[in-house]
């Protein structure tokens, strides 16, 4: 019977090199994505700073401008849902309804359920959140988030 330990060792070394190469490729891709994200954020912040300067300029010449219209409470609640899902992870519909009541968007759970359901449907359709198989809601997947960022 032939001793195949050296063949097995050779194969293990080859696979180990492939694992290292794959990991190195992953790290390069991760660095590239991070660089792209940093560049995009810098670009957006630059644009935001420019808009702020224009607003300052406009305010100097138009001091009697009417106050800005506040965002709709439902838009604010949708933003809170998305932030909470990003921060805390998956949540059930009941947890989101309870949060809406606790934060004062609705007087009680029954009216909150009626107001929250269409909002969740809208957020799902817009792929701003996703529904997991167990019925809980979660932030969008990485591919959905990338698609949203590219569309924005």
C-alpha positions in Angstrom: 0.0 0.0 0.0 1.3 3.4 -1.0 1.8 6.3 1.5 -0.4 9.2 0.4 0.3 11.6 3.3 2.5 13.8 1.1 -0.2 14.0 -1.6 -2.8 14.9 1.1 -0.4 17.5 2.6 0.1 19.0 -0.9 -3.6 19.2 -1.5 -4.1 20.8 2.0 -1.4 23.3 1.2 -3.1 24.1 -2.1 -6.5 24.6 -0.5 -5.0 26.7 2.2 -3.5 29.0 -0.4 -6.9 29.2 -2.2 -8.5 30.1 1.1 -5.9 32.9 1.7 -6.3 34.1 -1.9 -10.1 34.2 -1.5 -9.8 36.1 1.8 -7.3 38.6 0.3 -9.7 39.1 -2.6 -12.6 39.7 -0.1 -10.5 42.2 1.8 -9.6 44.1 -1.4 -13.3 44.2 -2.4 -14.2 45.4 1.1 -11.6 48.1 0.9 -12.8 49.1 -2.5 -16.4 49.3 -1.3 -15.4 51.3 1.7 -13.4 53.7 -0.5 -16.4 54.1 -2.8 -18.7 54.8 0.1 -16.3 57.3 1.7 -16.0 59.1 -1.7 -19.7 59.2 -2.1 -20.3 60.5 1.4 -17.6 63.1 0.9 -19.3 64.2 -2.3 -22.7 64.4 -0.6 -21.3 66.3 2.3 -19.7 68.7 0.0 -23.0 69.2 -1.8 -24.8 69.7 1.5 -22.2 72.3 2.6 -22.7 74.1 -0.7 -26.5 74.1 -0.2 -26.0 75.4 3.4 -23.9 78.3 2.0 -26.6 79.1 -0.6 -29.2 79.0 2.1 -27.2 81.4 4.2 -26.8 83.7 1.2 -30.5 83.6 0.5 -31.4 84.3 4.1 -29.3 87.5 4.0 -31.4 88.9 1.2 -34.7 87.4 2.2 -35.0 87.9 6.0 -38.8 87.6 6.1 -39.1 84.1 4.6 -41.9 81.9 6.0 -40.9 79.1 8.4 -40.3 75.7 6.8 -43.2 73.3 6.8 -42.6 70.5 9.2 -42.5 67.0 7.9 -45.6 64.9 8.1 -45.8 62.9 11.4 -46.2 59.7 9.4 -43.0 60.5 7.4 -41.2 61.1 10.7 -42.6 57.8 12.1 -41.5 55.9 8.9 -38.0 57.4 9.4 -38.0 56.3 13.1 -39.1 52.7 12.1 -36.2 52.5 9.6 -33.7 53.9 12.1 -34.9 51.5 14.8 -34.7 48.5 12.5 -31.2 49.5 11.5 -30.1 50.0 15.2 -32.0 47.1 16.9 -32.5 44.6 14.1 -35.7 42.7 13.3 -38.9 43.8 15.1 -42.5 42.5 15.0 -45.5 44.5 13.8 -46.7 44.6 17.4 -43.4 46.1 18.6 -43.5 48.7 15.9 -47.1 49.6 16.8 -46.2 49.8 20.5 -43.3 52.1 19.6 -45.6 54.3 17.6 -48.1 54.6 20.6 -45.2 55.1 23.1 -43.7 57.9 21.0 -47.1 59.6 20.8 -47.9 59.2 17.1 -51.2 57.4 18.0 -53.4 57.5 21.1 -53.8 53.7 21.4 -52.8 50.4 19.7 -56.0 50.0 17.7 -55.6 53.2 15.8 -51.9 52.7 15.5 -52.4 49.3 13.9 -54.7 50.9 11.3 -52.1 53.6 10.6 -49.0 51.5 10.8 -50.1 48.7 8.4 -50.3 50.9 5.2 -47.0 52.5 6.2 -45.3 49.1 6.5 -46.8 48.0 3.1 -45.4 51.2 1.5 -42.0 50.7 3.1 -41.9 47.1 1.9 -42.9 48.1 -1.7 -40.2 50.7 -1.7 -37.7 48.1 -0.4 -36.9 50.5 2.5 -37.5 47.5 4.8 -38.1 43.8 4.3 -40.3 41.2 5.9 -38.7 38.1 7.2 -40.3 34.7 6.9 -41.3 34.7 10.6 -43.3 37.9 10.0 -40.9 40.4 11.6 -39.5 43.4 9.8 -35.9 44.1 9.2 -33.6 46.7 7.4 -33.1 46.1 3.7 -30.6 43.5 2.5 -27.2 44.8 1.5 -28.1 44.5 -2.2 -31.3 46.4 -1.7 -29.4 49.1 0.3 -26.8 49.4 -2.5 -29.6 49.6 -5.1 -31.3 52.4 -3.1 -28.1 54.3 -2.8 -27.4 54.1 -6.5 -30.9 55.2 -7.3 -30.6 58.2 -4.8 
